[in-house]
Amino acid sequence: MKHVKFYSFLLLILLLVSWEMIAGSMSELVLPAPSVIFITLLDGIQSGYFMPHIIRTTTEILLGLFFGGLFGFIIGILMGESEFLRKLLFPYVIASQAVPKLALAPLFILWFGFDITSKVVITALICFFPLLENTVTAIQHVDKQKADLFRMLKASRWQTLIHLKIPAGLPGILAGLRVAVVLAVVGAVVGEFIGGSEGLGAVIIASQGMMDTPLMFASLLLLTFIGMLLYQVITILEKRWLKPYMKETKK
């Protein structure tokens, strides 16, 4: 594992060196060198320029992830437990996801204004489906022998859900959460692209208008860092939450 990490780091260095060499023969407007992007990023952080935008985008991501994940989880449980609800709601859920969010964004801006609410709604809508889909699948696919044991012990439907179905389906549910974290970044930026004066997405649009490509790349780098950081946090929490379940499985 250590060797893999070392080789991964070497690959990163190789890519950066190659990028630096290629960018040296090109205009900064087309492709800025990593060194130029790093200086722009450092100046923006030291001057405090990036901080309000980082806070705004991160807030939109976290709120959208929370509400989208919460509703996806709750409705996923209801649809997983009720075949009637599943057949009734699933076509509408699929239809809501089939519509491109970029096309819906102007409508949400019209309904909720240019403030943070519209971006949170867009982000929540994007995060909703992965949690719902994974939760429905996890709730339905439970070990038949364990389900029979709960039935023999005369456990109620609620007890079976809390003590068997959700714990057993936790790996799949958390996998959906990992996907939702990445999509949350996309949702927040899409909302800021359409209408917003604050946030890293708005900075990208502004840098495009100013033809400041290094600033655009610096903003993209910050978005990448935020996405990777949140993904890593979810991965750490996933390992911690799944540890008791893995111990029981081994027994």
Secondary structure, DSSP 8 states (H G I E B T S, - for coil): -HHHHHHHHHHHHHHHHHHHHHHHTS-TTT---HHHHHHHHHHHHHHTSHHHHHHHHHHHHHHHHHHHHHHHHHHHHHHHH-HHHHHHHHHHHHHHHHS-HHHHHHHHHHHH-SSHHHHHHHHHHHHHHHHHHHHHHHHH---HHHHHHHHHTT--HHHHIIIIIHHHHHHHHHHHHHHHHHHHHHHHHHHHHHS-SSSHHHHHHHHHHHT-HHHHHHHHHHHHHHHHHHHHHHHHHHHHHHHHHHHHHH-
